């Protein structure tokens, strides 16, 4: 463990991952032949440790805790706002652990429909239901000897929570449609954006499961709580995206940096990363200023203009103002969740279909969509699969929206 910490501290996590990757070359196993697991085991690119953890005492304490718990199999709960780096911390725990050569399997719980989540996690036996022509291993089995990450664990229904609880208690589970109890050895890391304690009070999350998953809890601070690290993060992202697009790193003026320091960053580090990526492509500080301006501009600003030259309808004015405010709120939550509509609906406490209607009603389209409002109407009838989209380096699209990317 001491040698691993030394490698991380001196050379950065990427060097360490490179060493681990070279050690795994030439190895053949069932997991390496599984395309789904090959994706799960792809080595992440870590920032240098001084960038990732910064200089605040809170982040330095988190770094120490990660290095300590990586050597154990104790259940970990990573909490924090969206975009604070929870998944990156989960990947680092895995990379520093003795399990690094085994699968890292992440399950995005809210993306998988409730009707499918149990079979996705625990697999099923042949004949378990119509169409089950052969047995299938679930994500839990795929994570054997490695790490299983439950992203947004609070979205799991109570039935699945019960099976996760059993897995944590004795390391066993049963496939859907099966009778045989199977044993598994995996490190479980749970990620939560919301307040699980509140969910327990509401009856949507098991108290005993909360006790099990938070043997160690790491609460990541928001970017606005660690703004002292922002200049170093800006420098890092400027270099990162300059390398990505093969251009000279763009500099940030002192005035723009001051504006960044005054901004609240609802999307946290992910939002900063995406903004610097857009700035690298565009190179116009005025567009960044427009994105960060406190009052907002264009369609993001609630208009207070009222025509008093003719009789007023208070009902109509209120309806219009409410619609403008509703649009502004939905847009901000979409940006904070990297335009993931499933997450946005959950944050707004409305159904996914209701969100699609709202998007069409107020005229919000994904920044990468060129078809405009018509595309939004099509989504209401035939929603597109929810997936992470990469920002295209289109000057027109990026200039208008400067979106937040996952």
C-alpha positions in Angstrom: 0.0 0.0 0.0 2.8 2.4 0.8 4.4 1.8 -2.6 1.0 2.6 -4.3 0.6 5.8 -2.4 4.2 6.8 -3.3 3.5 6.2 -7.0 0.4 8.2 -6.8 1.9 11.0 -4.9 5.0 11.5 -7.0 4.0 10.7 -10.5 0.2 11.1 -10.5 -2.5 8.5 -10.9 -2.2 8.3 -14.6 1.4 6.9 -14.3 0.2 4.4 -11.8 -2.7 3.3 -14.1 -0.3 2.9 -17.0 1.9 0.6 -14.9 -1.2 -1.5 -13.9 -2.3 -1.6 -17.6 1.1 -2.9 -18.8 1.0 -5.6 -16.1 -2.4 -6.8 -17.4 -1.2 -7.0 -21.1 -1.1 -10.5 -22.3 -3.5 -11.8 -19.7 -6.5 -13.8 -20.9 -9.6 -14.5 -18.8 -13.3 -14.8 -19.1 -13.7 -11.2 -18.1 -11.3 -9.9 -20.8 -13.3 -11.7 -23.5 -16.5 -10.1 -22.3 -17.1 -6.9 -24.4 -19.2 -5.4 -21.6 -16.4 -6.0 -19.1 -13.8 -4.6 -21.5 -15.6 -1.3 -21.4 -15.9 -1.5 -17.6 -12.1 -2.2 -17.2 -11.0 0.6 -19.5 -8.4 2.7 -17.5 -9.6 6.2 -16.7 -7.5 9.2 -17.2 -6.8 10.8 -13.8 -5.7 14.4 -13.3 -2.5 15.0 -11.3 -3.3 14.5 -7.6 -2.6 18.2 -6.8 -5.3 19.2 -9.3 -7.8 16.5 -8.4 -7.6 17.2 -4.6 -6.4 20.8 -4.6 -5.2 22.6 -1.5 -8.2 22.7 0.8 -8.0 20.7 4.1 -11.3 19.0 3.2 -10.0 17.7 -0.1 -6.7 16.6 1.5 -8.6 14.7 4.1 -10.6 13.0 1.4 -7.4 12.0 -0.4 -6.1 10.4 2.7 -9.3 8.5 3.3 -9.3 7.2 -0.2 -5.8 5.9 0.1 -6.7 4.2 3.4 -9.9 2.5 2.3 -8.6 1.4 -1.1 -6.8 -1.4 0.7 -10.0 -2.6 2.4 -13.3 -4.0 1.2 -15.4 -1.8 3.5 -18.6 -0.4 1.8 -18.2 3.2 0.7 -20.8 5.9 0.2 -19.7 8.8 -2.0 -22.0 11.9 -1.6 -22.1 15.3 -3.2 -23.7 17.5 -5.8 -23.7 16.5 -9.4 -20.4 17.1 -11.1 -18.2 17.1 -8.0 -16.1 14.1 -9.0 -17.7 11.2 -7.2 -17.2 8.7 -9.9 -13.6 9.8 -10.4 -13.1 9.1 -6.7 -14.7 5.6 -7.1 -12.3 4.9 -10.0 -9.4 6.0 -8.0 -10.3 3.8 -5.1 -10.5 0.8 -7.5 -7.2 1.8 -9.1 -5.3 2.0 -5.8 -6.8 -1.3 -4.5 -5.6 -4.9 -4.8 -8.7 -5.4 -7.1 -7.3 -3.1 -9.8 -6.6 -6.0 -12.2 -10.2 -7.2 -11.8 -13.4 -5.6 -13.3 -14.6 -2.2 -12.4 -18.4 -2.3 -13.1 -20.5 0.8 -12.9 -24.3 0.6 -12.9 -26.2 3.9 -13.6 -29.3 2.9 -11.6 -31.8 5.6 -12.7 -31.1 5.0 -16.4 -32.3 1.4 -16.2 -36.1 1.0 -16.1 -37.4 -0.5 -12.8 -38.8 -3.5 -14.7 -35.2 -4.4 -15.9 -33.0 -3.3 -13.0 -33.2 -6.6 -11.1 -32.2 -8.8 -14.1 -29.5 -6.3 -15.1 -28.0 -6.5 -11.6 -28.4 -10.1 -10.7 -28.9 -11.8 -14.1 -31.4 -14.5 -14.8 -31.8 -18.3 -15.3 -32.9 -19.9 -18.5 -36.7 -19.9 -18.7 -37.1 -17.2 -16.1 -39.4 -15.4 -18.5 -40.5 -15.4 -22.1 -37.4 -14.9 -24.2 -34.9 -16.1 -21.6 -33.4 -18.8 -23.8 -30.2 -19.0 -21.9 -28.8 -17.9 -18.5 -27.3 -14.4 -18.2 -24.8 -13.1 -15.7 -25.8 -9.8 -14.1 -23.5 -6.9 -13.3 -23.0 -8.2 -9.8 -21.4 -11.4 -11.1 -19.4 -9.5 -13.6 -17.8 -7.5 -10.8 -16.6 -10.7 -9.0 -13.2 -9.9 -7.3 -13.4 -6.3 -8.5 -15.5 -3.3 -7.7 -19.2 -2.7 -8.2 -20.3 0.9 -8.3 -24.0 1.7 -7.8 -24.5 5.3 -9.2 -27.5 7.1 -7.7 -28.3 4.2 -5.5 -31.3 6.1 -4.1 -33.2 5.4 -7.3 -33.4 1.7 -6.7 -36.8 0.3 -5.7 -37.3 -1.4 -2.4 -37.3 -4.9 -3.8 -33.9 -4.5 -5.4 -32.6 -2.7 -2.3 -33.4 -5.9 -0.3 -31.3 -8.0 -2.6 -28.4 -5.5 -2.4 -28.7 -5.6 1.4 -28.4 -9.4 1.3 -25.3 -9.1 -0.9 -23.7 -6.7 1.6 -24.6 -8.9 4.6 -23.3 -12.3 3.4 -22.0 -11.9 -0.1 -24.8 -14.0 -1.7 -27.6 -13.5 -4.2 -30.0 -15.4 -6.4 -30.5 -14.9 -10.1 -34.0 -14.0 -11.3 -35.9 -17.2 -11.8 -33.3 -19.3 -10.0 -33.2 -21.2 -6.7 -29.4 -21.6 -6.3 -27.7 -19.2 -3.9 -24.5 -17.8 -5.5 -21.6 -16.4 -3.6 -19.7 -13.3 -4.8 -16.7 -11.3 -3.6 -16.8 -7.6 -4.7 -16.2 -4.2 -3.3 -19.4 -2.2 -3.3 -19.2 1.6 -3.7 -22.5 3.6 -3.7 -22.9 7.1 -5.1 -25.7 9.4 -4.1 -26.6 13.0 -5.2 -29.6 13.4 -3.0 -30.3 13.0 0.7 -30.7 9.3 1.5 -31.7 10.2 5.1 -34.7 12.1 3.7 -35.5 9.1 1.5 -35.5 6.9 4.6 -37.9 9.2 6.3 -40.2 9.2 3.2 -40.1 5.4 3.1 -38.4 5.1 -0.3 -35.0 3.8 1.0 -34.3 1.1 3.5 -32.7 2.3 6.8 -30.8 -1.0 7.2 -29.3 -0.6 3.7 -28.2 2.9 4.5 -26.4 1.6 7.5 -24.7 -1.0 5.3 -23.6 1.2 2.4 -22.2 4.0 4.5 -19.6 2.2 6.6 -17.4 4.9 5.3 -19.0 8.1 3.9 -17.1 10.6 1.8 -18.9 13.9 1.2 -17.3 15.8 -1.7 -17.6 19.6 -1.5 -19.1 21.7 -4.3 -16.8 23.8 -6.4 -18.1 27.0 -4.8 -16.8 25.6 -1.5 -13.3 25.1 -2.8 -12.9 28.1 -5.1 -9.3 28.5 -4.0 -8.6 25.5 -6.3 -10.3 27.1 -9.3 -7.3 28.8 -10.9 -5.4 25.5 -10.9 -8.4 23.7 -12.3 -8.8 26.3 -15.1 -5.1 25.9 -16.0 -5.4 22.1 -16.1 -8.6 22.1 -18.2 -7.1 24.7 -20.6 -4.1 22.4 -21.2 -6.2 19.2 -21.3 -8.5 20.5 -24.1 -5.6 22.2 -25.9 -4.1 18.7 -26.2 -7.5 17.3 -27.2 -7.9 19.8 -30.1 -4.1 20.1 -30.9 -4.0 23.9 -30.3 -2.1 26.2 -28.1 -3.7 26.5 -24.6 -5.8 29.6 -24.3 -5.1 32.1 -21.5 -7.7 33.5 -19.2 -7.7 37.3 -18.4 -7.7 38.4 -14.8 -11.2 40.0 -15.2 -12.6 36.7 -16.5 -10.9 34.7 -13.7 -12.5 37.1 -11.1 -15.9 36.5 -12.8 -15.3 32.8 -12.5 -14.4 33.1 -8.8 -17.7 35.0 -8.2 -19.8 32.4 -10.0 -21.7 29.7 -8.1 -21.0 26.8 -10.5 -24.2 24.8 -10.1 -22.7 22.1 -12.3 -19.5 22.1 -10.3 -16.2 20.8 -11.8 -18.0 19.1 -14.7 -19.5 22.4 -15.7 -16.0 24.1 -15.5 -14.5 21.3 -17.6 -17.1 21.7 -20.3 -16.9 25.5 -20.3 -13.1 25.4 -20.8 -13.6 22.9 -23.6 -16.0 25.3 -25.3 -13.7 28.2 -24.7 -10.8 26.2 -26.3 -12.9 25.7 -29.4 -14.3 29.3 -29.6 -11.6 31.4 -28.1 -14.0 34.3 -27.3 -14.1 35.5 -23.7 -17.3 37.5 -24.2 -19.2 34.2 -24.7 -17.8 32.8 -21.4 -18.8 36.1 -19.7 -22.3 35.7 -21.2 -22.5 32.2 -19.7 -21.4 33.3 -16.3 -23.2 36.7 -16.1 -25.4 36.7 -12.9 -28.4 38.1 -14.5 -28.4 35.8 -17.5 -29.0 36.9 -21.1 -31.2 36.0 -24.1 -33.7 33.3 -23.5 -32.3 32.4 -20.1 -33.4 35.8 -18.7 -36.9 36.3 -17.3 -38.4 39.3 -19.0 -40.2 41.9 -16.9 -41.3 44.0 -19.9 -45.1 44.9 -19.6 -47.1 46.9 -22.1 -49.1 49.3 -20.1 -50.6 51.2 -23.1 -53.6 48.9 -23.1 -55.7 47.0 -20.5 -53.7 44.3 -18.7 -54.7 40.7 -17.9 -53.1 39.8 -14.6 -53.9 36.2 -15.3 -52.1 36.2 -18.6 -49.1 38.1 -17.3 -48.8 35.7 -14.4 -49.1 32.7 -16.7 -46.4 34.1 -19.0 -44.1 35.0 -16.1 -44.5 31.5 -14.7 -43.7 29.9 -18.0 -40.6 32.0 -18.3 -39.5 31.1 -14.8 -40.3 27.4 -15.4 -38.2 27.5 -18.5 -35.3 29.1 -16.7 -35.4 26.5 -13.9 -35.6 23.5 -16.2 -32.7 24.9 -18.3 -30.5 25.3 -15.3 -31.3 21.9 -13.9 -30.6 20.4 -17.4 -27.2 22.1 -17.5 -26.4 21.0 -14.0 -27.1 17.4 -15.0 -25.2 17.6 -18.3 -28.5 17.5 -20.3 -29.4 14.1 -18.9 -33.2 14.2 -19.0 -33.7 11.2 -16.7 -31.8 12.9 -13.9 -33.4 16.2 -14.6 -36.9 14.7 -14.2 -35.9 13.1 -11.0 -34.5 16.4 -9.6 -37.6 18.3 -10.6 -39.8 15.5 -9.1 -41.8 15.0 -12.2 -42.2 12.0 -14.6 -39.9 11.6 -17.5 -42.8 12.0 -19.9 -43.9 15.2 -18.2 -40.4 16.6 -18.7 -40.5 15.8 -22.4 -43.8 17.7 -22.7 -42.4 20.7 -20.8 -39.3 20.8 -23.0 -41.5 20.9 -26.1 -43.8 23.5 -24.5 -41.1 26.0 -23.5 -38.9 25.3 -26.6 -35.8 23.8 -25.0 -33.7 21.7 -27.3 -30.4 19.9 -26.6 -27.5 22.2 -27.7 -26.4 19.6 -30.2 -29.8 19.5 -31.9 -30.0 21.3 -35.2 -33.7 20.5 -36.0 -34.9 22.9 -33.4 -38.4 22.8 -31.8 -39.6 20.1 -34.2 -37.1 17.7 -32.7 -38.4 18.4 -29.2 -42.0 17.5 -30.4 -40.7 14.3 -31.8 -39.1 13.4 -28.5 -42.5 13.6 -26.8 -43.8 10.9 -29.1 -40.7 8.8 -29.4 -38.1 9.7 -26.7 -34.5 9.1 -27.7 -32.4 6.7 -25.5 -30.8 8.5 -22.6 -27.1 8.5 -23.1 -24.1 10.7 -22.6 -23.5 12.9 -25.8 -20.1 14.3 -26.6 -20.0 18.0 -27.4 -19.4 18.6 -31.1 -16.8 21.2 -32.0 -19.4 23.3 -33.9 -18.8 27.0 -33.5 -22.5 27.8 -34.1 -23.9 25.3 -31.6 -21.3 25.8 -28.9 -21.3 29.6 -29.2 -25.0 29.7 -28.5 -25.3 27.3 -25.6 -22.0 26.5 -24.0 -23.5 23.3 -22.6 -22.5 21.3 -19.6 -21.2 17.8 -20.4 -21.1 14.8 -18.3 
